[in-house]
Amino acid sequence: MSVAALAAGSLILTACGGSSDSAGKLDGTYYIKDVNGTSKLGQLVVKGNSVSHHEYGCEGVYEKPGVTSTGEFNKDQSQIIWTVAGDDTRNKRTGSEPISTSNTSISISGSAYVRDNSDAGKALLDGFKTKCAK
């Protein structure tokens, strides 16, 4: 699957998202470059109170993510509690992490993930596509 297909799929997820709880306004897909100090693309997918985190390398963008974690927001949405860390020992998403949110981003432990359909998100995905095409 290409980065473009990932982006298109995430737009569909965003359009189909919808929840009656307060986390619904955060529904969507968010990205960060160089996740956890690596050259990988980090993807955060929010649907209601559920959160999944994926890491992609250039070669992995066409397959499944190299690292995946799942979790959920706490009641006041000030933390993500990671419930499944996956089986990859490189996974850094364990326990709970503090978050802050805006209309276009979610910051986890100070690292900002930008919404895929924001200007910053589009620029980040374009940059990753360019980097991986080399």
The 8 nearest C-alpha neighbors of each residue, nearest first, counted from 0:
[[1, 61, 62, 60, 4, 2, 5, 63],
 [2, 0, 4, 61, 3, 60, 5, 128],
 [1, 3, 5, 4, 6, 60, 128, 0],
 [4, 2, 6, 1, 5, 7, 128, 124],
 [3, 5, 7, 1, 6, 2, 8, 0],
 [6, 4, 2, 8, 3, 7, 9, 1],
 [5, 7, 3, 9, 4, 8, 2, 10],
 [8, 6, 4, 10, 9, 5, 3, 11],
 [9, 7, 5, 11, 10, 6, 4, 12],
 [8, 10, 12, 6, 11, 7, 28, 5],
 [11, 9, 13, 7, 12, 8, 14, 6],
 [10, 12, 14, 8, 9, 13, 15, 7],
 [13, 11, 9, 15, 10, 14, 16, 8],
 [12, 14, 27, 10, 16, 11, 15, 9],
 [13, 15, 11, 12, 16, 10, 17, 27],
 [16, 14, 12, 13, 11, 17, 10, 27],
 [17, 15, 13, 14, 12, 26, 46, 18],
 [18, 16, 23, 15, 19, 26, 47, 46],
 [17, 19, 23, 20, 47, 16, 22, 21],
 [18, 20, 23, 21, 17, 47, 22, 24],
 [21, 19, 18, 22, 23, 47, 48, 24],
 [20, 22, 23, 24, 19, 18, 47, 25],
 [21, 23, 47, 24, 25, 20, 48, 26],
 [24, 22, 18, 47, 26, 25, 21, 20],
 [23, 25, 22, 26, 21, 18, 17, 47],
 [24, 26, 23, 22, 27, 45, 47, 46],
 [27, 25, 45, 46, 23, 24, 16, 47],
 [28, 26, 13, 45, 44, 25, 12, 29],
 [27, 29, 44, 9, 43, 115, 114, 45],
 [28, 30, 114, 113, 43, 115, 112, 42],
 [31, 29, 42, 112, 113, 41, 43, 115],
 [32, 30, 112, 41, 40, 34, 113, 42],
 [31, 33, 40, 34, 41, 39, 30, 38],
 [32, 34, 38, 37, 39, 36, 40, 35],
 [35, 33, 41, 36, 32, 37, 39, 40],
 [34, 36, 37, 33, 91, 39, 41, 38],
 [35, 37, 34, 33, 38, 39, 32, 40],
 [38, 36, 33, 39, 35, 34, 40, 32],
 [37, 39, 33, 40, 34, 36, 32, 56],
 [40, 38, 56, 33, 37, 55, 34, 54],
 [41, 39, 32, 55, 54, 33, 31, 34],
 [42, 40, 54, 31, 34, 30, 53, 32],
 [41, 43, 30, 53, 52, 29, 54, 44],
 [42, 44, 52, 29, 28, 51, 30, 45],
 [43, 45, 28, 51, 50, 27, 29, 52],
 [46, 44, 50, 26, 27, 49, 28, 47],
 [45, 47, 26, 49, 48, 16, 50, 27],
 [48, 46, 23, 22, 49, 18, 26, 45],
 [47, 49, 71, 72, 22, 46, 50, 45],
 [50, 48, 71, 46, 47, 45, 70, 72],
 [51, 49, 45, 70, 71, 69, 44, 46],
 [52, 50, 69, 44, 68, 43, 70, 53],
 [51, 53, 43, 68, 67, 42, 69, 44],
 [54, 52, 67, 42, 66, 64, 41, 43],
 [53, 55, 41, 66, 64, 40, 65, 39],
 [54, 56, 40, 64, 59, 39, 60, 65],
 [57, 55, 39, 59, 58, 60, 40, 54],
 [58, 56, 131, 60, 59, 55, 39, 61],
 [57, 59, 56, 60, 61, 62, 55, 131],
 [60, 58, 56, 62, 61, 55, 57, 64],
 [61, 59, 57, 55, 62, 58, 1, 0],
 [60, 62, 0, 1, 59, 58, 63, 2],
 [63, 61, 59, 60, 0, 64, 58, 1],
 [62, 64, 59, 65, 60, 61, 55, 0],
 [65, 63, 55, 54, 66, 53, 59, 67],
 [64, 66, 54, 55, 59, 63, 67, 56],
 [65, 67, 54, 64, 53, 87, 90, 68],
 [66, 68, 53, 52, 85, 64, 54, 65],
 [69, 67, 84, 52, 83, 85, 51, 92],
 [70, 68, 51, 83, 50, 81, 82, 52],
 [71, 69, 81, 82, 50, 80, 49, 51],
 [70, 72, 49, 50, 48, 80, 79, 73],
 [71, 73, 79, 76, 48, 78, 80, 74],
 [72, 74, 76, 78, 75, 79, 71, 77],
 [75, 73, 76, 72, 77, 78, 48, 71],
 [74, 76, 77, 73, 72, 78, 21, 22],
 [77, 75, 73, 72, 78, 74, 79, 98],
 [76, 78, 98, 75, 97, 99, 73, 79],
 [79, 77, 97, 98, 96, 76, 73, 72],
 [78, 80, 72, 96, 95, 71, 81, 73],
 [79, 81, 95, 70, 71, 94, 72, 82],
 [82, 80, 70, 93, 94, 95, 69, 83],
 [81, 83, 70, 69, 80, 84, 71, 94],
 [84, 82, 69, 68, 85, 81, 70, 93],
 [83, 85, 68, 93, 92, 82, 69, 86],
 [86, 84, 68, 83, 87, 67, 66, 90],
 [85, 87, 88, 84, 90, 66, 67, 89],
 [86, 88, 89, 90, 85, 66, 84, 67],
 [87, 89, 90, 86, 91, 85, 66, 84],
 [90, 88, 87, 91, 66, 86, 92, 35],
 [89, 91, 88, 92, 87, 66, 84, 85],
 [90, 92, 93, 89, 35, 84, 88, 68],
 [93, 91, 90, 84, 81, 68, 94, 95],
 [92, 94, 81, 91, 84, 95, 82, 90],
 [95, 93, 81, 80, 96, 92, 82, 79],
 [96, 94, 80, 79, 81, 93, 78, 97],
 [95, 97, 78, 79, 108, 107, 98, 80],
 [98, 96, 78, 108, 77, 107, 79, 95],
 [99, 97, 107, 78, 77, 106, 108, 96],
 [98, 100, 106, 105, 77, 107, 97, 101],
 [101, 99, 105, 104, 106, 98, 102, 103],
 [100, 102, 104, 103, 105, 99, 25, 106],
 [103, 101, 104, 100, 25, 24, 114, 105],
 [104, 102, 114, 101, 113, 117, 105, 100],
 [105, 103, 113, 101, 112, 114, 100, 102],
 [104, 106, 100, 112, 111, 99, 101, 107],
 [105, 107, 111, 110, 99, 98, 109, 112],
 [106, 108, 98, 110, 109, 97, 96, 105],
 [107, 109, 97, 110, 96, 98, 106, 99],
 [108, 110, 107, 106, 111, 98, 97, 99],
 [111, 109, 106, 107, 108, 112, 31, 105],
 [112, 110, 106, 105, 113, 104, 109, 107],
 [111, 113, 31, 30, 105, 29, 104, 106],
 [114, 112, 104, 29, 120, 30, 103, 111],
 [113, 115, 29, 103, 120, 117, 104, 116],
 [114, 116, 120, 29, 117, 28, 121, 113],
 [115, 117, 114, 120, 121, 118, 10, 119],
 [118, 116, 120, 119, 114, 115, 121, 103],
 [117, 119, 121, 120, 122, 116, 115, 114],
 [120, 118, 122, 117, 121, 123, 113, 114],
 [121, 119, 115, 117, 123, 113, 122, 114],
 [120, 122, 118, 124, 123, 119, 115, 125],
 [123, 121, 125, 119, 120, 124, 126, 118],
 [122, 124, 120, 126, 121, 125, 119, 127],
 [125, 123, 127, 121, 126, 122, 128, 120],
 [124, 126, 122, 128, 127, 123, 121, 129],
 [127, 125, 129, 123, 124, 128, 122, 130],
 [126, 128, 130, 124, 129, 125, 131, 123],
 [129, 127, 125, 131, 126, 130, 132, 124],
 [130, 128, 126, 132, 127, 131, 125, 133],
 [131, 129, 127, 128, 132, 133, 126, 57],
 [130, 132, 57, 128, 133, 129, 127, 58],
 [133, 131, 129, 130, 128, 57, 127, 126],
 [132, 131, 130, 129, 128, 57, 127, 126]]
